[in-house]
Amino acid sequence: MLNNMDIPHPLHPARDDNDDEPPRQLQQRVYRPRINFNPTSDFVFNERFRVRRTVFEEILGEIGEELEPDTNRSQSLSARQQILLTLHWLGNGAQLHVTADAHGVGKSTMERTRRKVIETINRRLFPTKVKFPNDMGEIVEKFHNIAGMPSVVGCVDGTLINIDAPSLNEPQYVDRHGKHSVTCMVVCGPDREFYFVSSRWPGSVHNARVLRRSNLFADMEAGWRPFPNGIILGDSAYPLKTWLMTPVHQNENDPAIIRFNQSHKSTRSVVENAIGILKEKFPCLNHLRVDPTYACEIVKCCVTLCNLSKELENPELPLPAAPLDLLPLDPEDEGPQLAQDRQLAQDRLQQILQHFQ
């Protein structure tokens, strides 16, 4: 039976052996000082974020409301800061922690911000900025003014975007150079704006197969054209179609074929220049240290921003061409082509060759 001395009084709780330890000090949260996200110099702004201030303000107006934090606690990043942080990473190609340290944010904050902004740009802006224009007559005329090629609505080409070795299906991502990459196919116009992009295929996949598995191929084969009798120009890696013209390697001494090939080469160079500008504008595309699925989203975001810059800035940009890396036509990647289809493609080619007689 306990006596009264064994029962602790509510105002005088029983002591224990640890009462002699000093009380714990609550650690205060330390906030990093934010570095200026918005430099006053237009030159510094363009150099750091790879877009002009007018383009940034357009992006902020389009998606800023969705990015604004629900609370001001814990020094949450504003929509302006989130977009600038993402643009800086896209425009320098550095490792994630380098950009995070440069702006006084944590690496995890940088990662969450990057994913949120890229996802929002792709969902809100990509469908309206990366598409064939409504006024294709003007596009056909601009292509014709380059080197006299008629009825051109776009030029197609592929490029490789290097990535880290993925954990799943790693051998499929080893390209012909022995590096891990994803294959990116683009179609662009005479002003080097992108009309179509597909970047979800491993680096080992041939360019012709990427095109054949795309929605664009399905639409064109079904008879859709951005412009009546419009054609797309591609290099020798692609199959000849009624809507896809490639260089002619037969009877190359024929004057009409010589003029056709020269015109084809000069006109199709715009897509090589467009890819060069894209990688020059966003150096992160030289090597993405992310998984293949996320790499595709980053490519789409960069293409969207490149088109938006062209739309709002319209500057006379230098034209760095992408490294020339021609692929032979792989019969396995050409896909089944009926004799009737081949004949129709040859007939269409002859119609165009008559233009160069």
VENHUPE-V512329 format. One record per residue. N is the residue number from 1. RES is the residue in three letters. PSI is psi in whole degrees, -180 to 180 (* if undefined). Layout:
N/RES/PSI, N/RES/PSI
//
This chain:
1/MET/132, 2/LEU/139, 3/ASN/176, 4/ASN/-24, 5/MET/-18, 6/ASP/-11, 7/ILE/119, 8/PRO/136, 9/HIS/141, 10/PRO/-29, 11/LEU/-11, 12/HIS/77, 13/PRO/156, 14/ALA/141, 15/ARG/153, 16/ASP/174, 17/ASP/-19, 18/ASN/5, 19/ASP/-19, 20/ASP/-11, 21/GLU/144, 22/PRO/148, 23/PRO/146, 24/ARG/142, 25/GLN/127, 26/LEU/127, 27/GLN/124, 28/GLN/143, 29/ARG/133, 30/VAL/123, 31/TYR/131, 32/ARG/142, 33/PRO/131, 34/ARG/135, 35/ILE/151, 36/ASN/116, 37/PHE/-16, 38/ASN/80, 39/PRO/149, 40/THR/-29, 41/SER/128, 42/ASP/-35, 43/PHE/-47, 44/VAL/-40, 45/PHE/-48, 46/ASN/-39, 47/GLU/-38, 48/ARG/-42, 49/PHE/-3, 50/ARG/8, 51/VAL/156, 52/ARG/164, 53/ARG/-34, 54/THR/-37, 55/VAL/-43, 56/PHE/-44, 57/GLU/-34, 58/GLU/-45, 59/ILE/-44, 60/LEU/-40, 61/GLY/-32, 62/GLU/-42, 63/ILE/-1, 64/GLY/-41, 65/GLU/-37, 66/GLU/-27, 67/LEU/-14, 68/GLU/135, 69/PRO/154, 70/ASP/-16, 71/THR/157, 72/ASN/5, 73/ARG/157, 74/SER/27, 75/GLN/52, 76/SER/145, 77/LEU/133, 78/SER/169, 79/ALA/-41, 80/ARG/-46, 81/GLN/-39, 82/GLN/-44, 83/ILE/-44, 84/LEU/-38, 85/LEU/-44, 86/THR/-43, 87/LEU/-38, 88/HIS/-42, 89/TRP/-43, 90/LEU/-33, 91/GLY/-2, 92/ASN/-20, 93/GLY/13, 94/ALA/168, 95/GLN/157, 96/LEU/-43, 97/HIS/-26, 98/VAL/-48, 99/THR/-38, 100/ALA/-47, 101/ASP/-35, 102/ALA/-25, 103/HIS/4, 104/GLY/34, 105/VAL/162, 106/GLY/160, 107/LYS/-41, 108/SER/-37, 109/THR/-41, 110/MET/-44, 111/GLU/-46, 112/ARG/-41, 113/THR/-46, 114/ARG/-48, 115/ARG/-41, 116/LYS/-45, 117/VAL/-45, 118/ILE/-43, 119/GLU/-40, 120/THR/-42, 121/ILE/-45, 122/ASN/-36, 123/ARG/-37, 124/ARG/-36, 125/LEU/-35, 126/PHE/-47, 127/PRO/-27, 128/THR/-19, 129/LYS/-24, 130/VAL/91, 131/LYS/165, 132/PHE/137, 133/PRO/163, 134/ASN/-39, 135/ASP/77, 136/MET/-19, 137/GLY/-40, 138/GLU/-37, 139/ILE/-45, 140/VAL/-41, 141/GLU/-42, 142/LYS/-42, 143/PHE/-41, 144/HIS/-33, 145/ASN/-17, 146/ILE/-54, 147/ALA/19, 148/GLY/11, 149/MET/126, 150/PRO/153, 151/SER/22, 152/VAL/130, 153/VAL/-8, 154/GLY/166, 155/CYS/138, 156/VAL/144, 157/ASP/164, 158/GLY/156, 159/THR/160, 160/LEU/135, 161/ILE/112, 162/ASN/141, 163/ILE/169, 164/ASP/155, 165/ALA/121, 166/PRO/158, 167/SER/-25, 168/LEU/137, 169/ASN/42, 170/GLU/-43, 171/PRO/-29, 172/GLN/-20, 173/TYR/3, 174/VAL/117, 175/ASP/-174, 176/ARG/-13, 177/HIS/1, 178/GLY/11, 179/LYS/162, 180/HIS/132, 181/SER/169, 182/VAL/148, 183/THR/127, 184/CYS/124, 185/MET/134, 186/VAL/153, 187/VAL/130, 188/CYS/168, 189/GLY/-174, 190/PRO/-24, 191/ASP/11, 192/ARG/29, 193/GLU/146, 194/PHE/131, 195/TYR/-23, 196/PHE/144, 197/VAL/139, 198/SER/120, 199/SER/29, 200/ARG/11, 201/TRP/145, 202/PRO/160, 203/GLY/-19, 204/SER/-9, 205/VAL/132, 206/HIS/148, 207/ASN/-39, 208/ALA/-36, 209/ARG/-37, 210/VAL/-44, 211/LEU/-44, 212/ARG/-28, 213/ARG/6, 214/SER/160, 215/ASN/-33, 216/LEU/-44, 217/PHE/-46, 218/ALA/-42, 219/ASP/-44, 220/MET/-39, 221/GLU/-29, 222/ALA/-4, 223/GLY/-4, 224/TRP/140, 225/ARG/138, 226/PRO/-24, 227/PHE/143, 228/PRO/126, 229/ASN/23, 230/GLY/150, 231/ILE/155, 232/ILE/140, 233/LEU/133, 234/GLY/164, 235/ASP/-172, 236/SER/-8, 237/ALA/-18, 238/TYR/154, 239/PRO/153, 240/LEU/128, 241/LYS/168, 242/THR/-25, 243/TRP/1, 244/LEU/109, 245/MET/131, 246/THR/165, 247/PRO/150, 248/VAL/127, 249/HIS/18, 250/GLN/143, 251/ASN/49, 252/GLU/-9, 253/ASN/-7, 254/ASP/127, 255/PRO/-39, 256/ALA/-40, 257/ILE/-37, 258/ILE/-47, 259/ARG/-38, 260/PHE/-48, 261/ASN/-38, 262/GLN/-44, 263/SER/-40, 264/HIS/-46, 265/LYS/-46, 266/SER/-40, 267/THR/-42, 268/ARG/-13, 269/SER/-18, 270/VAL/-33, 271/VAL/-35, 272/GLU/-42, 273/ASN/-39, 274/ALA/-42, 275/ILE/-40, 276/GLY/-42, 277/ILE/-42, 278/LEU/-47, 279/LYS/-28, 280/GLU/-37, 281/LYS/-37, 282/PHE/86, 283/PRO/-15, 284/CYS/-25, 285/LEU/-10, 286/ASN/-29, 287/HIS/116, 288/LEU/120, 289/ARG/56, 290/VAL/173, 291/ASP/161, 292/PRO/-39, 293/THR/-44, 294/TYR/-32, 295/ALA/-40, 296/CYS/-43, 297/GLU/-37, 298/ILE/-42, 299/VAL/-46, 300/LYS/-41, 301/CYS/-45, 302/CYS/-40, 303/VAL/-42, 304/THR/-46, 305/LEU/-36, 306/CYS/-44, 307/ASN/-41, 308/LEU/-38, 309/SER/-43, 310/LYS/-39, 311/GLU/-40, 312/LEU/-30, 313/GLU/-51, 314/ASN/50, 315/PRO/166, 316/GLU/92, 317/LEU/150, 318/PRO/155, 319/LEU/78, 320/PRO/127, 321/ALA/145, 322/ALA/149, 323/PRO/132, 324/LEU/120, 325/ASP/77, 326/LEU/142, 327/LEU/141, 328/PRO/154, 329/LEU/120, 330/ASP/115, 331/PRO/-33, 332/GLU/-26, 333/ASP/-10, 334/GLU/-28, 335/GLY/166, 336/PRO/135, 337/GLN/115, 338/LEU/155, 339/ALA/-36, 340/GLN/-39, 341/ASP/-42, 342/ARG/-40, 343/GLN/-41, 344/LEU/-39, 345/ALA/-41, 346/GLN/-39, 347/ASP/-41, 348/ARG/-38, 349/LEU/-43, 350/GLN/-36, 351/GLN/-41, 352/ILE/-37, 353/LEU/-31, 354/GLN/-27, 355/HIS/-23, 356/PHE/10, 357/GLN/*
//
